[in-house]
Amino acid sequence: MPYPTFVPALLGLALAAAPAIAGAETWRCSATKGPVTHDLSATVEGERVTGFDYLASTKGASEITSCSLAPEGKPTAGPAGVTTFPLTDDDVAVARRSGDTIVFDFTRTRLSNYCGQSSTIAATLTLKAGAKHCLAVRNQ
């Protein structure tokens, strides 16, 4: 008995009408606050921040020193869009997503784990979807 040709057509229509699974997006921003330039890239899936890479460069009198942070383990999702990322030793970075903004909090990090001498990072900074400039940057 021949395979009906309408079955694949119906299957194709059903799959096309199925809701799409949200893929990961990358949000990026940069900003300069005083002698420090901040560059942040965050991976967002649905309402959660699932990863990030952060680089801060501090301009000194004769050189530029830098700090680099990235998760070193599986993040912990908390309530209301809060994600805690493990870093070196017992340090953590916290991301709080609310709508189209994410506030990153790096106050629970030891600079010596990520930075050269005379370098610093942001204590907090805000990343807004579609904006290339980081908002509300506060240096440590």
Chimera marker file (.cmm) of the C-alpha trace (Angstrom):
<marker_set name="trace">
<marker id="1" x="0.000" y="0.000" z="0.000" r="1" g="1" b="0" radius="0.5"/>
<marker id="2" x="1.529" y="3.347" z="-1.014" r="1" g="1" b="0" radius="0.5"/>
<marker id="3" x="2.462" y="5.899" z="1.676" r="1" g="1" b="0" radius="0.5"/>
<marker id="4" x="-0.011" y="8.816" z="1.535" r="1" g="1" b="0" radius="0.5"/>
<marker id="5" x="1.651" y="12.033" z="0.406" r="1" g="1" b="0" radius="0.5"/>
<marker id="6" x="-0.502" y="14.223" z="2.599" r="1" g="1" b="0" radius="0.5"/>
<marker id="7" x="0.997" y="12.784" z="5.852" r="1" g="1" b="0" radius="0.5"/>
<marker id="8" x="4.397" y="14.479" z="5.374" r="1" g="1" b="0" radius="0.5"/>
<marker id="9" x="2.602" y="17.690" z="4.370" r="1" g="1" b="0" radius="0.5"/>
<marker id="10" x="0.487" y="17.621" z="7.543" r="1" g="1" b="0" radius="0.5"/>
<marker id="11" x="3.538" y="16.864" z="9.672" r="1" g="1" b="0" radius="0.5"/>
<marker id="12" x="5.356" y="19.818" z="8.097" r="1" g="1" b="0" radius="0.5"/>
<marker id="13" x="2.434" y="22.138" z="8.848" r="1" g="1" b="0" radius="0.5"/>
<marker id="14" x="2.234" y="20.926" z="12.455" r="1" g="1" b="0" radius="0.5"/>
<marker id="15" x="5.955" y="21.551" z="13.018" r="1" g="1" b="0" radius="0.5"/>
<marker id="16" x="5.757" y="25.002" z="11.429" r="1" g="1" b="0" radius="0.5"/>
<marker id="17" x="2.886" y="25.935" z="13.772" r="1" g="1" b="0" radius="0.5"/>
<marker id="18" x="4.683" y="24.671" z="16.896" r="1" g="1" b="0" radius="0.5"/>
<marker id="19" x="6.119" y="27.392" z="19.148" r="1" g="1" b="0" radius="0.5"/>
<marker id="20" x="9.807" y="28.043" z="18.571" r="1" g="1" b="0" radius="0.5"/>
<marker id="21" x="12.180" y="27.277" z="21.406" r="1" g="1" b="0" radius="0.5"/>
<marker id="22" x="13.987" y="30.440" z="22.383" r="1" g="1" b="0" radius="0.5"/>
<marker id="23" x="17.668" y="30.235" z="21.557" r="1" g="1" b="0" radius="0.5"/>
<marker id="24" x="20.512" y="31.989" z="23.262" r="1" g="1" b="0" radius="0.5"/>
<marker id="25" x="21.088" y="35.666" z="22.583" r="1" g="1" b="0" radius="0.5"/>
<marker id="26" x="24.274" y="37.624" z="23.184" r="1" g="1" b="0" radius="0.5"/>
<marker id="27" x="24.017" y="41.095" z="24.681" r="1" g="1" b="0" radius="0.5"/>
<marker id="28" x="27.126" y="43.309" z="24.636" r="1" g="1" b="0" radius="0.5"/>
<marker id="29" x="28.113" y="46.699" z="25.987" r="1" g="1" b="0" radius="0.5"/>
<marker id="30" x="31.153" y="48.788" z="26.719" r="1" g="1" b="0" radius="0.5"/>
<marker id="31" x="31.789" y="51.965" z="28.702" r="1" g="1" b="0" radius="0.5"/>
<marker id="32" x="34.589" y="54.080" z="30.076" r="1" g="1" b="0" radius="0.5"/>
<marker id="33" x="34.400" y="55.368" z="33.648" r="1" g="1" b="0" radius="0.5"/>
<marker id="34" x="37.429" y="57.372" z="34.701" r="1" g="1" b="0" radius="0.5"/>
<marker id="35" x="40.581" y="55.486" z="33.725" r="1" g="1" b="0" radius="0.5"/>
<marker id="36" x="38.701" y="52.155" z="33.374" r="1" g="1" b="0" radius="0.5"/>
<marker id="37" x="37.229" y="50.755" z="30.148" r="1" g="1" b="0" radius="0.5"/>
<marker id="38" x="34.616" y="48.026" z="30.629" r="1" g="1" b="0" radius="0.5"/>
<marker id="39" x="33.593" y="45.414" z="28.011" r="1" g="1" b="0" radius="0.5"/>
<marker id="40" x="30.833" y="42.958" z="28.860" r="1" g="1" b="0" radius="0.5"/>
<marker id="41" x="29.198" y="40.166" z="26.890" r="1" g="1" b="0" radius="0.5"/>
<marker id="42" x="26.271" y="38.216" z="28.370" r="1" g="1" b="0" radius="0.5"/>
<marker id="43" x="24.468" y="35.118" z="27.117" r="1" g="1" b="0" radius="0.5"/>
<marker id="44" x="20.715" y="35.309" z="27.687" r="1" g="1" b="0" radius="0.5"/>
<marker id="45" x="18.265" y="32.423" z="27.322" r="1" g="1" b="0" radius="0.5"/>
<marker id="46" x="14.649" y="33.327" z="27.953" r="1" g="1" b="0" radius="0.5"/>
<marker id="47" x="14.521" y="35.299" z="31.197" r="1" g="1" b="0" radius="0.5"/>
<marker id="48" x="17.865" y="33.985" z="32.475" r="1" g="1" b="0" radius="0.5"/>
<marker id="49" x="21.449" y="35.064" z="32.084" r="1" g="1" b="0" radius="0.5"/>
<marker id="50" x="23.370" y="31.851" z="31.410" r="1" g="1" b="0" radius="0.5"/>
<marker id="51" x="26.909" y="33.146" z="30.915" r="1" g="1" b="0" radius="0.5"/>
<marker id="52" x="29.124" y="36.199" z="30.624" r="1" g="1" b="0" radius="0.5"/>
<marker id="53" x="32.616" y="37.422" z="29.773" r="1" g="1" b="0" radius="0.5"/>
<marker id="54" x="33.898" y="40.662" z="31.292" r="1" g="1" b="0" radius="0.5"/>
<marker id="55" x="37.104" y="42.596" z="30.651" r="1" g="1" b="0" radius="0.5"/>
<marker id="56" x="38.204" y="45.796" z="32.370" r="1" g="1" b="0" radius="0.5"/>
<marker id="57" x="41.277" y="47.758" z="31.280" r="1" g="1" b="0" radius="0.5"/>
<marker id="58" x="42.767" y="50.424" z="33.550" r="1" g="1" b="0" radius="0.5"/>
<marker id="59" x="44.900" y="53.124" z="32.004" r="1" g="1" b="0" radius="0.5"/>
<marker id="60" x="47.831" y="54.041" z="34.231" r="1" g="1" b="0" radius="0.5"/>
<marker id="61" x="50.571" y="56.647" z="33.884" r="1" g="1" b="0" radius="0.5"/>
<marker id="62" x="52.774" y="54.406" z="31.757" r="1" g="1" b="0" radius="0.5"/>
<marker id="63" x="50.785" y="51.242" z="30.989" r="1" g="1" b="0" radius="0.5"/>
<marker id="64" x="47.387" y="49.606" z="30.699" r="1" g="1" b="0" radius="0.5"/>
<marker id="65" x="46.549" y="46.749" z="33.053" r="1" g="1" b="0" radius="0.5"/>
<marker id="66" x="43.546" y="44.475" z="32.763" r="1" g="1" b="0" radius="0.5"/>
<marker id="67" x="41.131" y="42.243" z="34.625" r="1" g="1" b="0" radius="0.5"/>
<marker id="68" x="39.157" y="39.369" z="33.142" r="1" g="1" b="0" radius="0.5"/>
<marker id="69" x="36.214" y="37.500" z="34.666" r="1" g="1" b="0" radius="0.5"/>
<marker id="70" x="34.231" y="34.535" z="33.348" r="1" g="1" b="0" radius="0.5"/>
<marker id="71" x="32.232" y="31.807" z="35.111" r="1" g="1" b="0" radius="0.5"/>
<marker id="72" x="34.198" y="28.789" z="36.320" r="1" g="1" b="0" radius="0.5"/>
<marker id="73" x="31.346" y="26.415" z="36.957" r="1" g="1" b="0" radius="0.5"/>
<marker id="74" x="27.632" y="25.918" z="36.640" r="1" g="1" b="0" radius="0.5"/>
<marker id="75" x="25.539" y="28.984" z="37.493" r="1" g="1" b="0" radius="0.5"/>
<marker id="76" x="22.816" y="28.862" z="40.121" r="1" g="1" b="0" radius="0.5"/>
<marker id="77" x="19.435" y="30.249" z="39.125" r="1" g="1" b="0" radius="0.5"/>
<marker id="78" x="17.570" y="32.026" z="41.900" r="1" g="1" b="0" radius="0.5"/>
<marker id="79" x="14.212" y="33.757" z="42.110" r="1" g="1" b="0" radius="0.5"/>
<marker id="80" x="13.130" y="36.678" z="39.926" r="1" g="1" b="0" radius="0.5"/>
<marker id="81" x="15.786" y="36.464" z="37.213" r="1" g="1" b="0" radius="0.5"/>
<marker id="82" x="18.788" y="36.298" z="39.577" r="1" g="1" b="0" radius="0.5"/>
<marker id="83" x="21.721" y="34.113" z="38.508" r="1" g="1" b="0" radius="0.5"/>
<marker id="84" x="24.846" y="33.551" z="40.610" r="1" g="1" b="0" radius="0.5"/>
<marker id="85" x="28.032" y="32.578" z="38.777" r="1" g="1" b="0" radius="0.5"/>
<marker id="86" x="30.927" y="30.825" z="40.534" r="1" g="1" b="0" radius="0.5"/>
<marker id="87" x="34.333" y="32.362" z="39.891" r="1" g="1" b="0" radius="0.5"/>
<marker id="88" x="37.811" y="31.643" z="41.245" r="1" g="1" b="0" radius="0.5"/>
<marker id="89" x="37.989" y="30.412" z="44.857" r="1" g="1" b="0" radius="0.5"/>
<marker id="90" x="34.774" y="31.443" z="46.652" r="1" g="1" b="0" radius="0.5"/>
<marker id="91" x="34.176" y="34.533" z="44.522" r="1" g="1" b="0" radius="0.5"/>
<marker id="92" x="30.859" y="35.002" z="42.716" r="1" g="1" b="0" radius="0.5"/>
<marker id="93" x="29.297" y="37.367" z="40.206" r="1" g="1" b="0" radius="0.5"/>
<marker id="94" x="25.561" y="38.023" z="40.358" r="1" g="1" b="0" radius="0.5"/>
<marker id="95" x="23.356" y="38.954" z="37.400" r="1" g="1" b="0" radius="0.5"/>
<marker id="96" x="19.839" y="40.289" z="37.961" r="1" g="1" b="0" radius="0.5"/>
<marker id="97" x="17.668" y="40.405" z="34.849" r="1" g="1" b="0" radius="0.5"/>
<marker id="98" x="14.550" y="42.523" z="34.816" r="1" g="1" b="0" radius="0.5"/>
<marker id="99" x="12.868" y="42.984" z="31.440" r="1" g="1" b="0" radius="0.5"/>
<marker id="100" x="15.372" y="44.371" z="28.964" r="1" g="1" b="0" radius="0.5"/>
<marker id="101" x="18.109" y="45.146" z="31.513" r="1" g="1" b="0" radius="0.5"/>
<marker id="102" x="20.640" y="43.102" z="33.438" r="1" g="1" b="0" radius="0.5"/>
<marker id="103" x="22.509" y="44.458" z="36.453" r="1" g="1" b="0" radius="0.5"/>
<marker id="104" x="25.838" y="42.747" z="37.046" r="1" g="1" b="0" radius="0.5"/>
<marker id="105" x="27.266" y="42.849" z="40.567" r="1" g="1" b="0" radius="0.5"/>
<marker id="106" x="30.974" y="42.091" z="40.943" r="1" g="1" b="0" radius="0.5"/>
<marker id="107" x="31.321" y="43.258" z="44.570" r="1" g="1" b="0" radius="0.5"/>
<marker id="108" x="31.835" y="39.705" z="45.848" r="1" g="1" b="0" radius="0.5"/>
<marker id="109" x="35.144" y="39.248" z="44.015" r="1" g="1" b="0" radius="0.5"/>
<marker id="110" x="38.749" y="39.718" z="45.094" r="1" g="1" b="0" radius="0.5"/>
<marker id="111" x="40.551" y="41.854" z="42.542" r="1" g="1" b="0" radius="0.5"/>
<marker id="112" x="43.811" y="39.968" z="43.099" r="1" g="1" b="0" radius="0.5"/>
<marker id="113" x="42.226" y="36.854" z="41.518" r="1" g="1" b="0" radius="0.5"/>
<marker id="114" x="41.541" y="38.607" z="38.189" r="1" g="1" b="0" radius="0.5"/>
<marker id="115" x="43.579" y="41.784" z="37.917" r="1" g="1" b="0" radius="0.5"/>
<marker id="116" x="47.069" y="43.040" z="37.477" r="1" g="1" b="0" radius="0.5"/>
<marker id="117" x="48.450" y="45.521" z="39.969" r="1" g="1" b="0" radius="0.5"/>
<marker id="118" x="46.751" y="48.955" z="39.846" r="1" g="1" b="0" radius="0.5"/>
<marker id="119" x="43.742" y="47.533" z="37.997" r="1" g="1" b="0" radius="0.5"/>
<marker id="120" x="40.101" y="47.614" z="38.964" r="1" g="1" b="0" radius="0.5"/>
<marker id="121" x="36.723" y="46.345" z="37.791" r="1" g="1" b="0" radius="0.5"/>
<marker id="122" x="33.158" y="47.561" z="38.007" r="1" g="1" b="0" radius="0.5"/>
<marker id="123" x="31.388" y="47.079" z="41.303" r="1" g="1" b="0" radius="0.5"/>
<marker id="124" x="28.149" y="47.135" z="39.339" r="1" g="1" b="0" radius="0.5"/>
<marker id="125" x="27.098" y="47.908" z="35.796" r="1" g="1" b="0" radius="0.5"/>
<marker id="126" x="23.892" y="47.662" z="33.817" r="1" g="1" b="0" radius="0.5"/>
<marker id="127" x="23.508" y="46.086" z="30.396" r="1" g="1" b="0" radius="0.5"/>
<marker id="128" x="20.437" y="47.017" z="28.334" r="1" g="1" b="0" radius="0.5"/>
<marker id="129" x="19.244" y="44.938" z="25.378" r="1" g="1" b="0" radius="0.5"/>
<marker id="130" x="20.196" y="46.619" z="22.118" r="1" g="1" b="0" radius="0.5"/>
<marker id="131" x="22.340" y="49.323" z="23.755" r="1" g="1" b="0" radius="0.5"/>
<marker id="132" x="26.045" y="49.339" z="22.975" r="1" g="1" b="0" radius="0.5"/>
<marker id="133" x="26.904" y="51.478" z="26.004" r="1" g="1" b="0" radius="0.5"/>
<marker id="134" x="26.863" y="49.993" z="29.532" r="1" g="1" b="0" radius="0.5"/>
<marker id="135" x="24.723" y="52.024" z="31.916" r="1" g="1" b="0" radius="0.5"/>
<marker id="136" x="25.125" y="53.002" z="35.579" r="1" g="1" b="0" radius="0.5"/>
<marker id="137" x="28.769" y="51.905" z="35.820" r="1" g="1" b="0" radius="0.5"/>
<marker id="138" x="30.271" y="52.123" z="39.293" r="1" g="1" b="0" radius="0.5"/>
<marker id="139" x="33.967" y="51.266" z="39.670" r="1" g="1" b="0" radius="0.5"/>
<marker id="140" x="35.276" y="49.385" z="42.703" r="1" g="1" b="0" radius="0.5"/>
<link id1="1" id2="2" r="1" g="1" b="0" radius="0.2"/>
<link id1="2" id2="3" r="1" g="1" b="0" radius="0.2"/>
<link id1="3" id2="4" r="1" g="1" b="0" radius="0.2"/>
<link id1="4" id2="5" r="1" g="1" b="0" radius="0.2"/>
<link id1="5" id2="6" r="1" g="1" b="0" radius="0.2"/>
<link id1="6" id2="7" r="1" g="1" b="0" radius="0.2"/>
<link id1="7" id2="8" r="1" g="1" b="0" radius="0.2"/>
<link id1="8" id2="9" r="1" g="1" b="0" radius="0.2"/>
<link id1="9" id2="10" r="1" g="1" b="0" radius="0.2"/>
<link id1="10" id2="11" r="1" g="1" b="0" radius="0.2"/>
<link id1="11" id2="12" r="1" g="1" b="0" radius="0.2"/>
<link id1="12" id2="13" r="1" g="1" b="0" radius="0.2"/>
<link id1="13" id2="14" r="1" g="1" b="0" radius="0.2"/>
<link id1="14" id2="15" r="1" g="1" b="0" radius="0.2"/>
<link id1="15" id2="16" r="1" g="1" b="0" radius="0.2"/>
<link id1="16" id2="17" r="1" g="1" b="0" radius="0.2"/>
<link id1="17" id2="18" r="1" g="1" b="0" radius="0.2"/>
<link id1="18" id2="19" r="1" g="1" b="0" radius="0.2"/>
<link id1="19" id2="20" r="1" g="1" b="0" radius="0.2"/>
<link id1="20" id2="21" r="1" g="1" b="0" radius="0.2"/>
<link id1="21" id2="22" r="1" g="1" b="0" radius="0.2"/>
<link id1="22" id2="23" r="1" g="1" b="0" radius="0.2"/>
<link id1="23" id2="24" r="1" g="1" b="0" radius="0.2"/>
<link id1="24" id2="25" r="1" g="1" b="0" radius="0.2"/>
<link id1="25" id2="26" r="1" g="1" b="0" radius="0.2"/>
<link id1="26" id2="27" r="1" g="1" b="0" radius="0.2"/>
<link id1="27" id2="28" r="1" g="1" b="0" radius="0.2"/>
<link id1="28" id2="29" r="1" g="1" b="0" radius="0.2"/>
<link id1="29" id2="30" r="1" g="1" b="0" radius="0.2"/>
<link id1="30" id2="31" r="1" g="1" b="0" radius="0.2"/>
<link id1="31" id2="32" r="1" g="1" b="0" radius="0.2"/>
<link id1="32" id2="33" r="1" g="1" b="0" radius="0.2"/>
<link id1="33" id2="34" r="1" g="1" b="0" radius="0.2"/>
<link id1="34" id2="35" r="1" g="1" b="0" radius="0.2"/>
<link id1="35" id2="36" r="1" g="1" b="0" radius="0.2"/>
<link id1="36" id2="37" r="1" g="1" b="0" radius="0.2"/>
<link id1="37" id2="38" r="1" g="1" b="0" radius="0.2"/>
<link id1="38" id2="39" r="1" g="1" b="0" radius="0.2"/>
<link id1="39" id2="40" r="1" g="1" b="0" radius="0.2"/>
<link id1="40" id2="41" r="1" g="1" b="0" radius="0.2"/>
<link id1="41" id2="42" r="1" g="1" b="0" radius="0.2"/>
<link id1="42" id2="43" r="1" g="1" b="0" radius="0.2"/>
<link id1="43" id2="44" r="1" g="1" b="0" radius="0.2"/>
<link id1="44" id2="45" r="1" g="1" b="0" radius="0.2"/>
<link id1="45" id2="46" r="1" g="1" b="0" radius="0.2"/>
<link id1="46" id2="47" r="1" g="1" b="0" radius="0.2"/>
<link id1="47" id2="48" r="1" g="1" b="0" radius="0.2"/>
<link id1="48" id2="49" r="1" g="1" b="0" radius="0.2"/>
<link id1="49" id2="50" r="1" g="1" b="0" radius="0.2"/>
<link id1="50" id2="51" r="1" g="1" b="0" radius="0.2"/>
<link id1="51" id2="52" r="1" g="1" b="0" radius="0.2"/>
<link id1="52" id2="53" r="1" g="1" b="0" radius="0.2"/>
<link id1="53" id2="54" r="1" g="1" b="0" radius="0.2"/>
<link id1="54" id2="55" r="1" g="1" b="0" radius="0.2"/>
<link id1="55" id2="56" r="1" g="1" b="0" radius="0.2"/>
<link id1="56" id2="57" r="1" g="1" b="0" radius="0.2"/>
<link id1="57" id2="58" r="1" g="1" b="0" radius="0.2"/>
<link id1="58" id2="59" r="1" g="1" b="0" radius="0.2"/>
<link id1="59" id2="60" r="1" g="1" b="0" radius="0.2"/>
<link id1="60" id2="61" r="1" g="1" b="0" radius="0.2"/>
<link id1="61" id2="62" r="1" g="1" b="0" radius="0.2"/>
<link id1="62" id2="63" r="1" g="1" b="0" radius="0.2"/>
<link id1="63" id2="64" r="1" g="1" b="0" radius="0.2"/>
<link id1="64" id2="65" r="1" g="1" b="0" radius="0.2"/>
<link id1="65" id2="66" r="1" g="1" b="0" radius="0.2"/>
<link id1="66" id2="67" r="1" g="1" b="0" radius="0.2"/>
<link id1="67" id2="68" r="1" g="1" b="0" radius="0.2"/>
<link id1="68" id2="69" r="1" g="1" b="0" radius="0.2"/>
<link id1="69" id2="70" r="1" g="1" b="0" radius="0.2"/>
<link id1="70" id2="71" r="1" g="1" b="0" radius="0.2"/>
<link id1="71" id2="72" r="1" g="1" b="0" radius="0.2"/>
<link id1="72" id2="73" r="1" g="1" b="0" radius="0.2"/>
<link id1="73" id2="74" r="1" g="1" b="0" radius="0.2"/>
<link id1="74" id2="75" r="1" g="1" b="0" radius="0.2"/>
<link id1="75" id2="76" r="1" g="1" b="0" radius="0.2"/>
<link id1="76" id2="77" r="1" g="1" b="0" radius="0.2"/>
<link id1="77" id2="78" r="1" g="1" b="0" radius="0.2"/>
<link id1="78" id2="79" r="1" g="1" b="0" radius="0.2"/>
<link id1="79" id2="80" r="1" g="1" b="0" radius="0.2"/>
<link id1="80" id2="81" r="1" g="1" b="0" radius="0.2"/>
<link id1="81" id2="82" r="1" g="1" b="0" radius="0.2"/>
<link id1="82" id2="83" r="1" g="1" b="0" radius="0.2"/>
<link id1="83" id2="84" r="1" g="1" b="0" radius="0.2"/>
<link id1="84" id2="85" r="1" g="1" b="0" radius="0.2"/>
<link id1="85" id2="86" r="1" g="1" b="0" radius="0.2"/>
<link id1="86" id2="87" r="1" g="1" b="0" radius="0.2"/>
<link id1="87" id2="88" r="1" g="1" b="0" radius="0.2"/>
<link id1="88" id2="89" r="1" g="1" b="0" radius="0.2"/>
<link id1="89" id2="90" r="1" g="1" b="0" radius="0.2"/>
<link id1="90" id2="91" r="1" g="1" b="0" radius="0.2"/>
<link id1="91" id2="92" r="1" g="1" b="0" radius="0.2"/>
<link id1="92" id2="93" r="1" g="1" b="0" radius="0.2"/>
<link id1="93" id2="94" r="1" g="1" b="0" radius="0.2"/>
<link id1="94" id2="95" r="1" g="1" b="0" radius="0.2"/>
<link id1="95" id2="96" r="1" g="1" b="0" radius="0.2"/>
<link id1="96" id2="97" r="1" g="1" b="0" radius="0.2"/>
<link id1="97" id2="98" r="1" g="1" b="0" radius="0.2"/>
<link id1="98" id2="99" r="1" g="1" b="0" radius="0.2"/>
<link id1="99" id2="100" r="1" g="1" b="0" radius="0.2"/>
<link id1="100" id2="101" r="1" g="1" b="0" radius="0.2"/>
<link id1="101" id2="102" r="1" g="1" b="0" radius="0.2"/>
<link id1="102" id2="103" r="1" g="1" b="0" radius="0.2"/>
<link id1="103" id2="104" r="1" g="1" b="0" radius="0.2"/>
<link id1="104" id2="105" r="1" g="1" b="0" radius="0.2"/>
<link id1="105" id2="106" r="1" g="1" b="0" radius="0.2"/>
<link id1="106" id2="107" r="1" g="1" b="0" radius="0.2"/>
<link id1="107" id2="108" r="1" g="1" b="0" radius="0.2"/>
<link id1="108" id2="109" r="1" g="1" b="0" radius="0.2"/>
<link id1="109" id2="110" r="1" g="1" b="0" radius="0.2"/>
<link id1="110" id2="111" r="1" g="1" b="0" radius="0.2"/>
<link id1="111" id2="112" r="1" g="1" b="0" radius="0.2"/>
<link id1="112" id2="113" r="1" g="1" b="0" radius="0.2"/>
<link id1="113" id2="114" r="1" g="1" b="0" radius="0.2"/>
<link id1="114" id2="115" r="1" g="1" b="0" radius="0.2"/>
<link id1="115" id2="116" r="1" g="1" b="0" radius="0.2"/>
<link id1="116" id2="117" r="1" g="1" b="0" radius="0.2"/>
<link id1="117" id2="118" r="1" g="1" b="0" radius="0.2"/>
<link id1="118" id2="119" r="1" g="1" b="0" radius="0.2"/>
<link id1="119" id2="120" r="1" g="1" b="0" radius="0.2"/>
<link id1="120" id2="121" r="1" g="1" b="0" radius="0.2"/>
<link id1="121" id2="122" r="1" g="1" b="0" radius="0.2"/>
<link id1="122" id2="123" r="1" g="1" b="0" radius="0.2"/>
<link id1="123" id2="124" r="1" g="1" b="0" radius="0.2"/>
<link id1="124" id2="125" r="1" g="1" b="0" radius="0.2"/>
<link id1="125" id2="126" r="1" g="1" b="0" radius="0.2"/>
<link id1="126" id2="127" r="1" g="1" b="0" radius="0.2"/>
<link id1="127" id2="128" r="1" g="1" b="0" radius="0.2"/>
<link id1="128" id2="129" r="1" g="1" b="0" radius="0.2"/>
<link id1="129" id2="130" r="1" g="1" b="0" radius="0.2"/>
<link id1="130" id2="131" r="1" g="1" b="0" radius="0.2"/>
<link id1="131" id2="132" r="1" g="1" b="0" radius="0.2"/>
<link id1="132" id2="133" r="1" g="1" b="0" radius="0.2"/>
<link id1="133" id2="134" r="1" g="1" b="0" radius="0.2"/>
<link id1="134" id2="135" r="1" g="1" b="0" radius="0.2"/>
<link id1="135" id2="136" r="1" g="1" b="0" radius="0.2"/>
<link id1="136" id2="137" r="1" g="1" b="0" radius="0.2"/>
<link id1="137" id2="138" r="1" g="1" b="0" radius="0.2"/>
<link id1="138" id2="139" r="1" g="1" b="0" radius="0.2"/>
<link id1="139" id2="140" r="1" g="1" b="0" radius="0.2"/>
</marker_set>
